[in-house]
Amino acid sequence: MATLAIATSCTPVHRAPPHVTLDIPPPTPRTLLRQLALDVPDDVVPDRPVADTRIEMAAAPAFSGIARSARDAARAAECLTAAIYYEARSEPVDGQRAVAQVVLNRVRDRAFPKSICGVVYQGSERSTGCQFSFTCDGSMLHPRDPAAWARAAAVAQGALAGLVYAPVGAATFYHANYVLPWWASSLNRIGSVGSHIFYRWRGALERGLSFRQDYAGVEPAVPTRIAASTDMAMPEALHGVTIHRGEQERAASAAPVTMAGVRIHRNGAAHDPAETVQDVIVGEESDPS
């Protein structure tokens, strides 16, 4: 899908049949999922095209997944931060929270992996078919902006702590507002936040897929090809865990640190999610693009 080979896409990067006339019937759900490079059990996929349905703007349930270990918690935070940073670095805080919500919605959707890192790096091992284009278009080769990364990390922490960005509801897809992807007409459009337009499954697909699986709690390592070409393999402190090459861990001090106006407590100490978001909003500044 040439039109989505950009740093702000939430779809597989591959070519799909274009909609060239208005009388072409919509793809069947199985065809749509195959074109989206998604593998879904046959028993939850209807055979016929799914009709449009009225959108109910219900907020997604709060993410309440529990990581199996400190290593898994650190990986989850790192991967969600990466998605927010590379997909919405120049967006205001609402735009970043919307992207985080889509990632967490996917984790609980049967069409996607059961882990945060699995969702973010899905398809990145292929030259085409990555679900988030930044994982396969070279975006991660560039040095990270420390301030923008810290800001994204604060948004990620709030989302993992259970904060919900209600305006995007059950959205599992989005695209930049200056492109029109081939799949847009096959999904329900919810609306736009910042420079992104958000979509959800239609009808029977949503009933069979959305929020129908639990977070596994186990986070896979960042794919070797990506980790070897970025500074993600360098020591990085997240949620009180320092990640070293070879995935070694060590204990961190209990002293809180401040990132992007948010007070972060090491060793997973409790914090007030509402207070965290307020701090992010108060400290919000536009990032240079």
Secondary structure, 3 states (H helix, E strand, C coil): CHHHCCCCCCCCCCCCCCCCCCCCCCCCHHHHHHHCCCCCCHHHCCCCCCCCCCCCCCCCCCCCCCCCCHHHHHHHHHHHHHHHHHHHCCCCHHHHHHHHHHHHHHHCCCCCCCCHHHHHCCCCCCCCCCCCHHHCCCHHHCCCCHHHHHHHHHHHHHHHCCCCCHHHCCCCEEEECCCCCCCHHHCEEEEEECCEEEEECCHHHHHHHCCCCCCCCCCCCCCHHHHCCCHHHCCEEECCEEECHHHCCCCCCCCCEEECCEEECHHHCCCCHHHHHHHHHHCCCCCCC
